[in-house]
């Protein structure tokens, strides 16, 4: 009986515990259903909000193609050199005894730059002078002998052979005198070469040799370089196509040099040089390696701001009449082809165009692909796609 009562008691306890677990599970399931319902409502509300939100539209700046006149500019890298960069080498050997200038000093033509030891050359000159005097004395004796032989030959005292021998001796003395005089001239020149002077007006370059240095005409470096920088030459290159275009514009190369406008020079610090220059020469040979031709322009340099060996870029004005000009931002490039977007029926239509690049500019000259009255997207062409709806606003170029 005790065992049966214990079984009944345990059975009731197990049933009560199971009932509690079921109540808890039902309660948790109810909470999960409520959470899912809240999430579903939130997603539905957000989807409805996204669907009903109006799409934003972007206005695109457009411009109408019309002919215009422009003075454009083309920029070309350039190197600057003095009108004359003269390397100074000694003509005689010797030890430097004086440096008469300093680096960067402005000098005049004929001004003394260096003095080489003069003592051996002065001695050589004195020797040459003495040799000339000795040759003169020898010639005088030879003349006396010849004149005496002439008198004796007239009296038939000496033979014709003796007379000719005396004459030849006199001629030899004359030749020796000429030789000694030439040596004297050479000695004087050598002495004068010990004073090294400037061959032109200009500015002194570096001075690699100092007093006491042994110099000669075979030294690896010049004594210095004198740069005539009163007028500076600016060298730059132009493509063959650009040269042909310029010649066609003016009619010939000579007329181009005469009629081309003055050009400007942008220095290495991006400042514009105060004085304008003029193109003076155009090379007649095209470099096959680069396909370009060399040009030279001259710029005044009264203030000495330009220095030989400097760099910069020349800016050449280009006058174009009745042309179509568009911003570079109105174009994009695919596989070396240039495109722009025309606005046709309110949508963007990609259009292939051919343009002329203007170095250093922000615009293109349109050669093919557009006509007067066409409307194009003026900015951001690279961000558009074919068929994009264009909500237009007026370009600043049209205002």
Secondary structure as GFF3:
##gff-version 3
##sequence-region A 1 399
A	DSSP	alpha_helix	2	52	.	.	.	ID=ss1
A	DSSP	beta_strand	59	64	.	.	.	ID=ss2
A	DSSP	beta_strand	68	88	.	.	.	ID=ss3
A	DSSP	beta_strand	94	99	.	.	.	ID=ss4
A	DSSP	beta_strand	106	107	.	.	.	ID=ss5
A	DSSP	beta_strand	112	116	.	.	.	ID=ss6
A	DSSP	alpha_helix	119	154	.	.	.	ID=ss7
A	DSSP	alpha_helix	160	193	.	.	.	ID=ss8
A	DSSP	beta_strand	195	197	.	.	.	ID=ss9
A	DSSP	beta_strand	202	204	.	.	.	ID=ss10
A	DSSP	beta_strand	214	215	.	.	.	ID=ss11
A	DSSP	beta_strand	224	239	.	.	.	ID=ss12
A	DSSP	alpha_helix	240	250	.	.	.	ID=ss13
A	DSSP	alpha_helix	253	259	.	.	.	ID=ss14
A	DSSP	beta_strand	264	267	.	.	.	ID=ss15
A	DSSP	beta_strand	278	287	.	.	.	ID=ss16
A	DSSP	beta_strand	292	300	.	.	.	ID=ss17
A	DSSP	beta_strand	311	327	.	.	.	ID=ss18
A	DSSP	three_ten_helix	328	330	.	.	.	ID=ss19
A	DSSP	beta_strand	331	334	.	.	.	ID=ss20
A	DSSP	beta_strand	337	344	.	.	.	ID=ss21
A	DSSP	beta_strand	347	357	.	.	.	ID=ss22
A	DSSP	beta_strand	363	368	.	.	.	ID=ss23
A	DSSP	beta_strand	375	377	.	.	.	ID=ss24
A	DSSP	three_ten_helix	381	383	.	.	.	ID=ss25
A	DSSP	beta_strand	391	394	.	.	.	ID=ss26
###
